Amino acid sequence: MSAAAREAHPSGPSRAGRIVAAILLGAGAILLAGPPLGGMEPNAVRALGLIFIAVGCWSTEALPPHVTSFLFFVLALVLQVAPPNVVFAGFHAGAIWLVFGGVVLGLALHRTGLATRIAETVLLHFGASWNRLVFGVAMTSFGFAFVMPSAMSRVVLLVPIVTALAERAGYLPGTRGRDGLVIVASFATVVAPMGILPATVPNIVMTGLIESIYKITLQYGPFLVLNLTVAGTLALVTIIPLAMVAFRDKQPEPFHPEPRKPLGRQERLLTVILACTLLLWTTDSLHHTSPAWVALGAAVLCLLPVTGLVPPKALSENVNYTPWFFVAGIIGLGAVVAHTGLAKTLGALLIQLVGLAPGHDAYNFGAMLAVGAMLSLAANPAGTSAVLTPLAGEIARATGWPLETAMLSQVLSFMFILLPYQIAPVLTAMLLGGVAYRRMLRFCLAYSAIYVSVITPLNFLWWRWLGMFG
């Protein structure tokens, strides 16, 4: 983040945030002492304490995101909550290397000027007004979800282009307009596409678990009809006007395109690398190579001296590693929660507490949203899927729903984002784009309120019309 951006984004929590952080940190400290708690294993209790501490810091900005990750690593290892290979699971996960590859590609996009060239193309079509610009960024970002299978891949590729677009339109770092464009791009390419089966990690985790546990293969078309037709579409329809209003800034600076210069050698080379990367990302079902390793390979090509796209010094002078350590921390926390058995305990307890009952479909529908939302606060949506999918049989018996409905009810919570850290690609976009945390938090809260009060009831009617409740 530039110096100007740092000045425009005051660090540290507000007064209310400090109070919330103090409460959560205090509760976490008590739990880390390991007192008996409802017959839970001591390490599960300590894992719950780590959740309180991490959530307290991540959600209130009491500490920088990467420092919170370091704190989690230290506490988990010193207290022996889980073995090192579990605590550091984030560094073994593909997502962490996807972020690294995206950071390098973003640096190459800016250094070669290709990001500016792409941004000027978007401006040419949508730069006549603020509303048109928001609409253009949102629809372009959403469209990427149909051709790129990883939300993190889309974020790391889109953010450099969107920031270049914002600056070319006259929205400098720290301004409301620039932050708004990054936020709308992240929500449009991460949250709304939860209704597209292969477009997000939670969906992929859920699909794999359903196949392994229940021997059922989810199909692209029916999943799209069930989850994108109403919930996903209304999420996108909500995100666009909400961003238009919440982040309204001056009109984009007039754009008078100059005669296009031919692509330079480095631009041509980077274009070829990006085209090959996109091709490999979109055909991963054929070659079965993880999007993370594709991104890492592209990063290595950019770093090779023979290409000259990213000089060696750039990694130490121009790269912000905060998103890298944040993603490692949040994945590690989810792994610890699963390893200690806390995830299954919380899932079963939440389902018991909400009191699911046959014949009360509307209540059950809302209750499953609440259960998924609470779990995602502790273990992110992918972790939520790992907990709720094995419990689908119990959910079906408690609600009287068909097994398929019980399995897919968790998708309700995937599009609900109360706090920015819940969905790693969204917070990664915020960190890569230098977005003010409070702006992202306010947008999350406003969107979530609309999702619960408007989108969820309409989605329930859609599911009932489709006969999902038997």
Secondary structure, DSSP 4 states (H G I P E B T S, - for coil): --HHHHHHS--S--HHHHHHHHHHHHHHHHHHT----TT--HHHHHHHHHHHHHHHHHHHTSS-HHHHHHHHHHHHHHTTSS-HHHHTHHHHSHHHHHHHHHHHHHHHHHHHTHHHHHHHHHHHHHTTSHHHHHHHHHHHHHHHTTT-S-HHHHHHHHHHHHHHHHHHTT--TT-HHHHHHHHHHHHHHHTGGGGSGGGSHHHHHHHHHHHHHH-----HHHHHHHHIIIIIHHHHHHHHHHHHHHT--SPPPP--PPPPPPP-HHHHHHHHHHHHHHHHHHTHHHH---HHHHHHHHHHHHHSTTT-SS-TTHHHHT---HHHHHHHHHHHHHHHHHHTTHHHHHHHHHHHHHT--TT-HHHHHHHHHHHHHHHHHHHHHHHHHHHHTTTHHHHHHHHT--HHHHHHTTHHHHT--SSGGGSHHHHHHHHHHT--HHHHHHHHHHHHHHIIIIIHHHHHHHHHHTTTT-
